[in-house]
Amino acid sequence: MKKLLLWCLLLSAVGCAIASSPKLSDKKFIEIFSDAMELHHRYVHAPDSLLVERKKLFKRHDVTQADIEKFLKDRGDHPEKWDALIALIQQRFGENAEREMKAFQKTGKTSER
């Protein structure tokens, strides 16, 4: 009985540690966002190719669509986190990227140029 209780506590602790460590950091999200923007512009008139390339992008970064959605939901639940993310994006890409991210934040998709 003690072993079973100990095992349950261990699984619970590991589960909590995994749940509290997000798979996507701001930095990794920025990298994926940047790559996705490039794909979007490259395949704007080829939606099937865009879908294939996006799947490859997620695989390359070891994330899923669900990971992205979870990241965005977290930002929706904690809008103050957008400020730090937007600051990092502006630092890396400049004002155009900041406008893109703000449009993405409001509409849930990137704006057309």
SEZAKE-159694 format. One record per atom (N, C-alpha, C): x, y, z; residue number from 1; residue in three letters; atom name. Coordinates in steps of 0.05 Angstrom, whole numbers. Layout:
pt xx = X; yy = Y; zz = Z; i = NUM; aa = ALA; at = CA
...
//
This chain:
pt xx = 16; yy = -24; zz = 0; i = 1; aa = MET; at = N
pt xx = 0; yy = 0; zz = 0; i = 1; aa = MET; at = CA
pt xx = 17; yy = 25; zz = 0; i = 1; aa = MET; at = C
pt xx = 39; yy = 25; zz = 16; i = 2; aa = LYS; at = N
pt xx = 57; yy = 48; zz = 17; i = 2; aa = LYS; at = CA
pt xx = 70; yy = 53; zz = -10; i = 2; aa = LYS; at = C
pt xx = 77; yy = 31; zz = -24; i = 3; aa = LYS; at = N
pt xx = 89; yy = 34; zz = -50; i = 3; aa = LYS; at = CA
pt xx = 70; yy = 47; zz = -70; i = 3; aa = LYS; at = C
pt xx = 45; yy = 38; zz = -69; i = 4; aa = LEU; at = N
pt xx = 24; yy = 50; zz = -87; i = 4; aa = LEU; at = CA
pt xx = 21; yy = 79; zz = -81; i = 4; aa = LEU; at = C
pt xx = 19; yy = 87; zz = -56; i = 5; aa = LEU; at = N
pt xx = 16; yy = 115; zz = -49; i = 5; aa = LEU; at = CA
pt xx = 40; yy = 131; zz = -58; i = 5; aa = LEU; at = C
pt xx = 64; yy = 120; zz = -53; i = 6; aa = LEU; at = N
pt xx = 88; yy = 133; zz = -62; i = 6; aa = LEU; at = CA
pt xx = 89; yy = 137; zz = -92; i = 6; aa = LEU; at = C
pt xx = 81; yy = 116; zz = -107; i = 7; aa = TRP; at = N
pt xx = 80; yy = 117; zz = -136; i = 7; aa = TRP; at = CA
pt xx = 61; yy = 139; zz = -145; i = 7; aa = TRP; at = C
pt xx = 37; yy = 140; zz = -133; i = 8; aa = CYS; at = N
pt xx = 17; yy = 161; zz = -140; i = 8; aa = CYS; at = CA
pt xx = 28; yy = 189; zz = -135; i = 8; aa = CYS; at = C
pt xx = 41; yy = 192; zz = -113; i = 9; aa = LEU; at = N
pt xx = 53; yy = 219; zz = -106; i = 9; aa = LEU; at = CA
pt xx = 75; yy = 226; zz = -126; i = 9; aa = LEU; at = C
pt xx = 91; yy = 207; zz = -134; i = 10; aa = LEU; at = N
pt xx = 112; yy = 212; zz = -154; i = 10; aa = LEU; at = CA
pt xx = 100; yy = 219; zz = -181; i = 10; aa = LEU; at = C
pt xx = 80; yy = 204; zz = -190; i = 11; aa = LEU; at = N
pt xx = 67; yy = 211; zz = -215; i = 11; aa = LEU; at = CA
pt xx = 54; yy = 238; zz = -214; i = 11; aa = LEU; at = C
pt xx = 42; yy = 245; zz = -192; i = 12; aa = SER; at = N
pt xx = 29; yy = 271; zz = -189; i = 12; aa = SER; at = CA
pt xx = 50; yy = 293; zz = -190; i = 12; aa = SER; at = C
pt xx = 73; yy = 290; zz = -177; i = 13; aa = ALA; at = N
pt xx = 94; yy = 310; zz = -177; i = 13; aa = ALA; at = CA
pt xx = 105; yy = 314; zz = -205; i = 13; aa = ALA; at = C
pt xx = 110; yy = 292; zz = -219; i = 14; aa = VAL; at = N
pt xx = 121; yy = 293; zz = -246; i = 14; aa = VAL; at = CA
pt xx = 101; yy = 307; zz = -264; i = 14; aa = VAL; at = C
pt xx = 75; yy = 299; zz = -262; i = 15; aa = GLY; at = N
pt xx = 54; yy = 311; zz = -278; i = 15; aa = GLY; at = CA
pt xx = 52; yy = 341; zz = -274; i = 15; aa = GLY; at = C
pt xx = 54; yy = 350; zz = -249; i = 16; aa = CYS; at = N
pt xx = 53; yy = 379; zz = -243; i = 16; aa = CYS; at = CA
pt xx = 77; yy = 393; zz = -254; i = 16; aa = CYS; at = C
pt xx = 100; yy = 381; zz = -252; i = 17; aa = ALA; at = N
pt xx = 125; yy = 393; zz = -263; i = 17; aa = ALA; at = CA
pt xx = 123; yy = 396; zz = -293; i = 17; aa = ALA; at = C
pt xx = 113; yy = 376; zz = -306; i = 18; aa = ILE; at = N
pt xx = 110; yy = 377; zz = -335; i = 18; aa = ILE; at = CA
pt xx = 89; yy = 398; zz = -343; i = 18; aa = ILE; at = C
pt xx = 67; yy = 399; zz = -329; i = 19; aa = ALA; at = N
pt xx = 46; yy = 418; zz = -335; i = 19; aa = ALA; at = CA
pt xx = 54; yy = 447; zz = -330; i = 19; aa = ALA; at = C
pt xx = 72; yy = 451; zz = -310; i = 20; aa = SER; at = N
pt xx = 80; yy = 478; zz = -304; i = 20; aa = SER; at = CA
pt xx = 102; yy = 488; zz = -322; i = 20; aa = SER; at = C
pt xx = 115; yy = 470; zz = -337; i = 21; aa = SER; at = N
pt xx = 137; yy = 479; zz = -355; i = 21; aa = SER; at = CA
pt xx = 125; yy = 480; zz = -383; i = 21; aa = SER; at = C
pt xx = 120; yy = 504; zz = -393; i = 22; aa = PRO; at = N
pt xx = 108; yy = 507; zz = -419; i = 22; aa = PRO; at = CA
pt xx = 126; yy = 496; zz = -442; i = 22; aa = PRO; at = C
pt xx = 114; yy = 484; zz = -462; i = 23; aa = LYS; at = N
pt xx = 130; yy = 474; zz = -484; i = 23; aa = LYS; at = CA
pt xx = 139; yy = 497; zz = -502; i = 23; aa = LYS; at = C
pt xx = 124; yy = 518; zz = -502; i = 24; aa = LEU; at = N
pt xx = 131; yy = 541; zz = -519; i = 24; aa = LEU; at = CA
pt xx = 139; yy = 565; zz = -502; i = 24; aa = LEU; at = C
pt xx = 164; yy = 573; zz = -505; i = 25; aa = SER; at = N
pt xx = 173; yy = 598; zz = -492; i = 25; aa = SER; at = CA
pt xx = 166; yy = 621; zz = -511; i = 25; aa = SER; at = C
pt xx = 169; yy = 645; zz = -502; i = 26; aa = ASP; at = N
pt xx = 165; yy = 669; zz = -519; i = 26; aa = ASP; at = CA
pt xx = 185; yy = 668; zz = -542; i = 26; aa = ASP; at = C
pt xx = 210; yy = 661; zz = -536; i = 27; aa = LYS; at = N
pt xx = 231; yy = 660; zz = -557; i = 27; aa = LYS; at = CA
pt xx = 224; yy = 640; zz = -578; i = 27; aa = LYS; at = C
pt xx = 216; yy = 616; zz = -570; i = 28; aa = LYS; at = N
pt xx = 209; yy = 595; zz = -589; i = 28; aa = LYS; at = CA
pt xx = 185; yy = 603; zz = -606; i = 28; aa = LYS; at = C
pt xx = 165; yy = 616; zz = -593; i = 29; aa = PHE; at = N
pt xx = 141; yy = 625; zz = -607; i = 29; aa = PHE; at = CA
pt xx = 149; yy = 645; zz = -628; i = 29; aa = PHE; at = C
pt xx = 167; yy = 663; zz = -622; i = 30; aa = ILE; at = N
pt xx = 176; yy = 684; zz = -641; i = 30; aa = ILE; at = CA
pt xx = 190; yy = 670; zz = -665; i = 30; aa = ILE; at = C
pt xx = 206; yy = 650; zz = -660; i = 31; aa = GLU; at = N
pt xx = 219; yy = 636; zz = -682; i = 31; aa = GLU; at = CA
pt xx = 198; yy = 623; zz = -700; i = 31; aa = GLU; at = C
pt xx = 178; yy = 610; zz = -688; i = 32; aa = ILE; at = N
pt xx = 157; yy = 597; zz = -703; i = 32; aa = ILE; at = CA
pt xx = 141; yy = 617; zz = -718; i = 32; aa = ILE; at = C
pt xx = 134; yy = 639; zz = -705; i = 33; aa = PHE; at = N
pt xx = 118; yy = 661; zz = -717; i = 33; aa = PHE; at = CA
pt xx = 133; yy = 672; zz = -741; i = 33; aa = PHE; at = C
pt xx = 159; yy = 676; zz = -738; i = 34; aa = SER; at = N
pt xx = 175; yy = 687; zz = -760; i = 34; aa = SER; at = CA
pt xx = 175; yy = 667; zz = -784; i = 34; aa = SER; at = C
pt xx = 180; yy = 642; zz = -778; i = 35; aa = ASP; at = N
pt xx = 180; yy = 622; zz = -800; i = 35; aa = ASP; at = CA
pt xx = 153; yy = 620; zz = -813; i = 35; aa = ASP; at = C
pt xx = 132; yy = 621; zz = -797; i = 36; aa = ALA; at = N
pt xx = 104; yy = 619; zz = -807; i = 36; aa = ALA; at = CA
pt xx = 98; yy = 643; zz = -825; i = 36; aa = ALA; at = C
pt xx = 107; yy = 667; zz = -817; i = 37; aa = MET; at = N
pt xx = 102; yy = 690; zz = -834; i = 37; aa = MET; at = CA
pt xx = 116; yy = 688; zz = -861; i = 37; aa = MET; at = C
pt xx = 141; yy = 677; zz = -860; i = 38; aa = GLU; at = N
pt xx = 155; yy = 673; zz = -885; i = 38; aa = GLU; at = CA
pt xx = 140; yy = 653; zz = -903; i = 38; aa = GLU; at = C
pt xx = 131; yy = 631; zz = -891; i = 39; aa = LEU; at = N
pt xx = 115; yy = 612; zz = -907; i = 39; aa = LEU; at = CA
pt xx = 90; yy = 624; zz = -918; i = 39; aa = LEU; at = C
pt xx = 76; yy = 640; zz = -901; i = 40; aa = HIS; at = N
pt xx = 51; yy = 652; zz = -910; i = 40; aa = HIS; at = CA
pt xx = 56; yy = 670; zz = -934; i = 40; aa = HIS; at = C
pt xx = 77; yy = 685; zz = -934; i = 41; aa = HIS; at = N
pt xx = 83; yy = 703; zz = -957; i = 41; aa = HIS; at = CA
pt xx = 93; yy = 687; zz = -981; i = 41; aa = HIS; at = C
pt xx = 107; yy = 665; zz = -977; i = 42; aa = ARG; at = N
pt xx = 117; yy = 649; zz = -998; i = 42; aa = ARG; at = CA
pt xx = 94; yy = 633; zz = -1012; i = 42; aa = ARG; at = C
pt xx = 75; yy = 623; zz = -996; i = 43; aa = TYR; at = N
pt xx = 54; yy = 606; zz = -1007; i = 43; aa = TYR; at = CA
pt xx = 26; yy = 619; zz = -1006; i = 43; aa = TYR; at = C
pt xx = 26; yy = 645; zz = -1007; i = 44; aa = VAL; at = N
pt xx = 0; yy = 660; zz = -1005; i = 44; aa = VAL; at = CA
pt xx = -20; yy = 650; zz = -1026; i = 44; aa = VAL; at = C
pt xx = -11; yy = 642; zz = -1049; i = 45; aa = HIS; at = N
pt xx = -30; yy = 634; zz = -1070; i = 45; aa = HIS; at = CA
pt xx = -30; yy = 603; zz = -1073; i = 45; aa = HIS; at = C
pt xx = -19; yy = 589; zz = -1054; i = 46; aa = ALA; at = N
pt xx = -18; yy = 560; zz = -1055; i = 46; aa = ALA; at = CA
pt xx = -25; yy = 548; zz = -1027; i = 46; aa = ALA; at = C
pt xx = -51; yy = 550; zz = -1020; i = 47; aa = PRO; at = N
pt xx = -58; yy = 541; zz = -993; i = 47; aa = PRO; at = CA
pt xx = -52; yy = 512; zz = -986; i = 47; aa = PRO; at = C
pt xx = -53; yy = 495; zz = -1006; i = 48; aa = ASP; at = N
pt xx = -46; yy = 467; zz = -1000; i = 48; aa = ASP; at = CA
pt xx = -17; yy = 464; zz = -993; i = 48; aa = ASP; at = C
pt xx = 0; yy = 478; zz = -1008; i = 49; aa = SER; at = N
pt xx = 29; yy = 477; zz = -1002; i = 49; aa = SER; at = CA
pt xx = 35; yy = 490; zz = -975; i = 49; aa = SER; at = C
pt xx = 20; yy = 511; zz = -969; i = 50; aa = LEU; at = N
pt xx = 24; yy = 525; zz = -944; i = 50; aa = LEU; at = CA
pt xx = 17; yy = 506; zz = -921; i = 50; aa = LEU; at = C
pt xx = -4; yy = 491; zz = -923; i = 51; aa = LEU; at = N
pt xx = -11; yy = 471; zz = -903; i = 51; aa = LEU; at = CA
pt xx = 10; yy = 450; zz = -899; i = 51; aa = LEU; at = C
pt xx = 21; yy = 440; zz = -920; i = 52; aa = VAL; at = N
pt xx = 42; yy = 419; zz = -919; i = 52; aa = VAL; at = CA
pt xx = 67; yy = 431; zz = -906; i = 52; aa = VAL; at = C
pt xx = 74; yy = 455; zz = -914; i = 53; aa = GLU; at = N
pt xx = 99; yy = 468; zz = -903; i = 53; aa = GLU; at = CA
pt xx = 95; yy = 475; zz = -874; i = 53; aa = GLU; at = C
pt xx = 71; yy = 483; zz = -866; i = 54; aa = ARG; at = N
pt xx = 66; yy = 490; zz = -838; i = 54; aa = ARG; at = CA
pt xx = 69; yy = 465; zz = -821; i = 54; aa = ARG; at = C
pt xx = 59; yy = 442; zz = -831; i = 55; aa = LYS; at = N
pt xx = 62; yy = 417; zz = -816; i = 55; aa = LYS; at = CA
pt xx = 92; yy = 411; zz = -812; i = 55; aa = LYS; at = C
pt xx = 108; yy = 415; zz = -833; i = 56; aa = LYS; at = N
pt xx = 137; yy = 410; zz = -832; i = 56; aa = LYS; at = CA
pt xx = 149; yy = 430; zz = -811; i = 56; aa = LYS; at = C
pt xx = 140; yy = 454; zz = -812; i = 57; aa = LEU; at = N
pt xx = 150; yy = 475; zz = -793; i = 57; aa = LEU; at = CA
pt xx = 145; yy = 466; zz = -764; i = 57; aa = LEU; at = C
pt xx = 121; yy = 457; zz = -758; i = 58; aa = PHE; at = N
pt xx = 114; yy = 448; zz = -731; i = 58; aa = PHE; at = CA
pt xx = 132; yy = 424; zz = -723; i = 58; aa = PHE; at = C
pt xx = 135; yy = 406; zz = -742; i = 59; aa = LYS; at = N
pt xx = 152; yy = 382; zz = -736; i = 59; aa = LYS; at = CA
pt xx = 181; yy = 390; zz = -731; i = 59; aa = LYS; at = C
pt xx = 191; yy = 409; zz = -747; i = 60; aa = ARG; at = N
pt xx = 219; yy = 418; zz = -743; i = 60; aa = ARG; at = CA
pt xx = 222; yy = 431; zz = -716; i = 60; aa = ARG; at = C
pt xx = 202; yy = 445; zz = -706; i = 61; aa = HIS; at = N
pt xx = 204; yy = 459; zz = -681; i = 61; aa = HIS; at = CA
pt xx = 193; yy = 442; zz = -658; i = 61; aa = HIS; at = C
pt xx = 185; yy = 417; zz = -664; i = 62; aa = ASP; at = N
pt xx = 174; yy = 398; zz = -644; i = 62; aa = ASP; at = CA
pt xx = 151; yy = 410; zz = -629; i = 62; aa = ASP; at = C
pt xx = 132; yy = 422; zz = -643; i = 63; aa = VAL; at = N
pt xx = 107; yy = 432; zz = -632; i = 63; aa = VAL; at = CA
pt xx = 83; yy = 422; zz = -648; i = 63; aa = VAL; at = C
pt xx = 60; yy = 424; zz = -637; i = 64; aa = THR; at = N
pt xx = 35; yy = 417; zz = -651; i = 64; aa = THR; at = CA
pt xx = 18; yy = 442; zz = -653; i = 64; aa = THR; at = C
pt xx = -3; yy = 440; zz = -669; i = 65; aa = GLN; at = N
pt xx = -23; yy = 462; zz = -670; i = 65; aa = GLN; at = CA
pt xx = -35; yy = 466; zz = -642; i = 65; aa = GLN; at = C
pt xx = -39; yy = 444; zz = -627; i = 66; aa = ALA; at = N
pt xx = -50; yy = 446; zz = -600; i = 66; aa = ALA; at = CA
pt xx = -31; yy = 462; zz = -582; i = 66; aa = ALA; at = C
pt xx = -5; yy = 459; zz = -585; i = 67; aa = ASP; at = N
pt xx = 15; yy = 474; zz = -569; i = 67; aa = ASP; at = CA
pt xx = 12; yy = 504; zz = -575; i = 67; aa = ASP; at = C
pt xx = 9; yy = 510; zz = -600; i = 68; aa = ILE; at = N
pt xx = 6; yy = 539; zz = -608; i = 68; aa = ILE; at = CA
pt xx = -20; yy = 550; zz = -596; i = 68; aa = ILE; at = C
pt xx = -41; yy = 534; zz = -599; i = 69; aa = GLU; at = N
pt xx = -67; yy = 543; zz = -588; i = 69; aa = GLU; at = CA
pt xx = -66; yy = 547; zz = -558; i = 69; aa = GLU; at = C
pt xx = -52; yy = 528; zz = -544; i = 70; aa = LYS; at = N
pt xx = -49; yy = 531; zz = -515; i = 70; aa = LYS; at = CA
pt xx = -33; yy = 556; zz = -508; i = 70; aa = LYS; at = C
pt xx = -12; yy = 561; zz = -523; i = 71; aa = PHE; at = N
pt xx = 4; yy = 585; zz = -518; i = 71; aa = PHE; at = CA
pt xx = -14; yy = 610; zz = -522; i = 71; aa = PHE; at = C
pt xx = -29; yy = 611; zz = -543; i = 72; aa = LEU; at = N
pt xx = -46; yy = 634; zz = -549; i = 72; aa = LEU; at = CA
pt xx = -69; yy = 637; zz = -529; i = 72; aa = LEU; at = C
pt xx = -79; yy = 614; zz = -520; i = 73; aa = LYS; at = N
pt xx = -100; yy = 615; zz = -499; i = 73; aa = LYS; at = CA
pt xx = -89; yy = 627; zz = -473; i = 73; aa = LYS; at = C
pt xx = -64; yy = 618; zz = -466; i = 74; aa = ASP; at = N
pt xx = -51; yy = 629; zz = -443; i = 74; aa = ASP; at = CA
pt xx = -48; yy = 659; zz = -445; i = 74; aa = ASP; at = C
pt xx = -41; yy = 669; zz = -469; i = 75; aa = ARG; at = N
pt xx = -38; yy = 698; zz = -473; i = 75; aa = ARG; at = CA
pt xx = -66; yy = 711; zz = -471; i = 75; aa = ARG; at = C
pt xx = -86; yy = 698; zz = -481; i = 76; aa = GLY; at = N
pt xx = -113; yy = 708; zz = -478; i = 76; aa = GLY; at = CA
pt xx = -122; yy = 710; zz = -449; i = 76; aa = GLY; at = C
pt xx = -114; yy = 690; zz = -434; i = 77; aa = ASP; at = N
pt xx = -121; yy = 690; zz = -405; i = 77; aa = ASP; at = CA
pt xx = -104; yy = 710; zz = -389; i = 77; aa = ASP; at = C
pt xx = -81; yy = 716; zz = -399; i = 78; aa = HIS; at = N
pt xx = -62; yy = 734; zz = -386; i = 78; aa = HIS; at = CA
pt xx = -52; yy = 755; zz = -406; i = 78; aa = HIS; at = C
pt xx = -69; yy = 774; zz = -413; i = 79; aa = PRO; at = N
pt xx = -61; yy = 794; zz = -434; i = 79; aa = PRO; at = CA
pt xx = -36; yy = 810; zz = -428; i = 79; aa = PRO; at = C
pt xx = -29; yy = 812; zz = -403; i = 80; aa = GLU; at = N
pt xx = -5; yy = 827; zz = -396; i = 80; aa = GLU; at = CA
pt xx = 20; yy = 814; zz = -407; i = 80; aa = GLU; at = C
pt xx = 19; yy = 788; zz = -413; i = 81; aa = LYS; at = N
pt xx = 42; yy = 774; zz = -424; i = 81; aa = LYS; at = CA
pt xx = 48; yy = 782; zz = -453; i = 81; aa = LYS; at = C
pt xx = 27; yy = 793; zz = -467; i = 82; aa = TRP; at = N
pt xx = 32; yy = 802; zz = -495; i = 82; aa = TRP; at = CA
pt xx = 53; yy = 824; zz = -496; i = 82; aa = TRP; at = C
pt xx = 53; yy = 842; zz = -476; i = 83; aa = ASP; at = N
pt xx = 72; yy = 864; zz = -476; i = 83; aa = ASP; at = CA
pt xx = 101; yy = 855; zz = -479; i = 83; aa = ASP; at = C
pt xx = 109; yy = 835; zz = -463; i = 84; aa = ALA; at = N
pt xx = 136; yy = 825; zz = -464; i = 84; aa = ALA; at = CA
pt xx = 141; yy = 812; zz = -491; i = 84; aa = ALA; at = C
pt xx = 122; yy = 797; zz = -501; i = 85; aa = LEU; at = N
pt xx = 125; yy = 783; zz = -527; i = 85; aa = LEU; at = CA
pt xx = 128; yy = 803; zz = -549; i = 85; aa = LEU; at = C
pt xx = 111; yy = 823; zz = -549; i = 86; aa = ILE; at = N
pt xx = 112; yy = 844; zz = -570; i = 86; aa = ILE; at = CA
pt xx = 139; yy = 859; zz = -569; i = 86; aa = ILE; at = C
pt xx = 148; yy = 864; zz = -545; i = 87; aa = ALA; at = N
pt xx = 174; yy = 878; zz = -542; i = 87; aa = ALA; at = CA
pt xx = 197; yy = 861; zz = -554; i = 87; aa = ALA; at = C
pt xx = 196; yy = 835; zz = -549; i = 88; aa = LEU; at = N
pt xx = 216; yy = 817; zz = -561; i = 88; aa = LEU; at = CA
pt xx = 214; yy = 817; zz = -591; i = 88; aa = LEU; at = C
pt xx = 190; yy = 816; zz = -601; i = 89; aa = ILE; at = N
pt xx = 186; yy = 816; zz = -631; i = 89; aa = ILE; at = CA
pt xx = 196; yy = 842; zz = -643; i = 89; aa = ILE; at = C
pt xx = 190; yy = 864; zz = -631; i = 90; aa = GLN; at = N
pt xx = 199; yy = 890; zz = -641; i = 90; aa = GLN; at = CA
pt xx = 229; yy = 891; zz = -640; i = 90; aa = GLN; at = C
pt xx = 241; yy = 881; zz = -619; i = 91; aa = GLN; at = N
pt xx = 270; yy = 881; zz = -616; i = 91; aa = GLN; at = CA
pt xx = 282; yy = 865; zz = -639; i = 91; aa = GLN; at = C
pt xx = 270; yy = 842; zz = -646; i = 92; aa = ARG; at = N
pt xx = 281; yy = 825; zz = -666; i = 92; aa = ARG; at = CA
pt xx = 275; yy = 833; zz = -695; i = 92; aa = ARG; at = C
pt xx = 251; yy = 843; zz = -699; i = 93; aa = PHE; at = N
pt xx = 242; yy = 847; zz = -727; i = 93; aa = PHE; at = CA
pt xx = 234; yy = 876; zz = -734; i = 93; aa = PHE; at = C
pt xx = 231; yy = 893; zz = -714; i = 94; aa = GLY; at = N
pt xx = 224; yy = 921; zz = -719; i = 94; aa = GLY; at = CA
pt xx = 194; yy = 926; zz = -719; i = 94; aa = GLY; at = C
pt xx = 186; yy = 950; zz = -727; i = 95; aa = GLU; at = N
pt xx = 159; yy = 959; zz = -724; i = 95; aa = GLU; at = CA
pt xx = 139; yy = 944; zz = -742; i = 95; aa = GLU; at = C
pt xx = 147; yy = 936; zz = -766; i = 96; aa = ASN; at = N
pt xx = 128; yy = 921; zz = -783; i = 96; aa = ASN; at = CA
pt xx = 119; yy = 895; zz = -769; i = 96; aa = ASN; at = C
pt xx = 137; yy = 881; zz = -756; i = 97; aa = ALA; at = N
pt xx = 130; yy = 857; zz = -742; i = 97; aa = ALA; at = CA
pt xx = 112; yy = 862; zz = -718; i = 97; aa = ALA; at = C
pt xx = 117; yy = 885; zz = -705; i = 98; aa = GLU; at = N
pt xx = 100; yy = 892; zz = -682; i = 98; aa = GLU; at = CA
pt xx = 72; yy = 897; zz = -692; i = 98; aa = GLU; at = C
pt xx = 68; yy = 910; zz = -715; i = 99; aa = ARG; at = N
pt xx = 41; yy = 914; zz = -725; i = 99; aa = ARG; at = CA
pt xx = 28; yy = 887; zz = -733; i = 99; aa = ARG; at = C
pt xx = 44; yy = 869; zz = -745; i = 100; aa = GLU; at = N
pt xx = 34; yy = 843; zz = -752; i = 100; aa = GLU; at = CA
pt xx = 24; yy = 828; zz = -727; i = 100; aa = GLU; at = C
pt xx = 41; yy = 829; zz = -706; i = 101; aa = MET; at = N
pt xx = 34; yy = 814; zz = -681; i = 101; aa = MET; at = CA
pt xx = 9; yy = 826; zz = -668; i = 101; aa = MET; at = C
pt xx = 7; yy = 853; zz = -668; i = 102; aa = LYS; at = N
pt xx = -17; yy = 865; zz = -656; i = 102; aa = LYS; at = CA
pt xx = -42; yy = 858; zz = -672; i = 102; aa = LYS; at = C
pt xx = -40; yy = 857; zz = -698; i = 103; aa = ALA; at = N
pt xx = -62; yy = 848; zz = -715; i = 103; aa = ALA; at = CA
pt xx = -69; yy = 819; zz = -709; i = 103; aa = ALA; at = C
pt xx = -49; yy = 803; zz = -706; i = 104; aa = PHE; at = N
pt xx = -52; yy = 774; zz = -700; i = 104; aa = PHE; at = CA
pt xx = -66; yy = 772; zz = -672; i = 104; aa = PHE; at = C
pt xx = -58; yy = 788; zz = -653; i = 105; aa = GLN; at = N
pt xx = -69; yy = 787; zz = -626; i = 105; aa = GLN; at = CA
pt xx = -98; yy = 794; zz = -627; i = 105; aa = GLN; at = C
pt xx = -106; yy = 814; zz = -643; i = 106; aa = LYS; at = N
pt xx = -134; yy = 823; zz = -644; i = 106; aa = LYS; at = CA
pt xx = -152; yy = 804; zz = -660; i = 106; aa = LYS; at = C
pt xx = -142; yy = 793; zz = -682; i = 107; aa = THR; at = N
pt xx = -159; yy = 777; zz = -699; i = 107; aa = THR; at = CA
pt xx = -154; yy = 747; zz = -698; i = 107; aa = THR; at = C
pt xx = -131; yy = 739; zz = -686; i = 108; aa = GLY; at = N
pt xx = -124; yy = 711; zz = -685; i = 108; aa = GLY; at = CA
pt xx = -111; yy = 701; zz = -711; i = 108; aa = GLY; at = C
pt xx = -105; yy = 719; zz = -729; i = 109; aa = LYS; at = N
pt xx = -91; yy = 712; zz = -754; i = 109; aa = LYS; at = CA
pt xx = -75; yy = 736; zz = -763; i = 109; aa = LYS; at = C
pt xx = -56; yy = 731; zz = -781; i = 110; aa = THR; at = N
pt xx = -39; yy = 752; zz = -790; i = 110; aa = THR; at = CA
pt xx = -53; yy = 769; zz = -810; i = 110; aa = THR; at = C
pt xx = -46; yy = 795; zz = -811; i = 111; aa = SER; at = N
pt xx = -58; yy = 813; zz = -831; i = 111; aa = SER; at = CA
pt xx = -44; yy = 811; zz = -858; i = 111; aa = SER; at = C
pt xx = -58; yy = 817; zz = -878; i = 112; aa = GLU; at = N
pt xx = -46; yy = 818; zz = -905; i = 112; aa = GLU; at = CA
pt xx = -32; yy = 844; zz = -909; i = 112; aa = GLU; at = C
pt xx = -11; yy = 844; zz = -923; i = 113; aa = ARG; at = N
pt xx = 4; yy = 870; zz = -929; i = 113; aa = ARG; at = CA
pt xx = -7; yy = 882; zz = -954; i = 113; aa = ARG; at = C
//
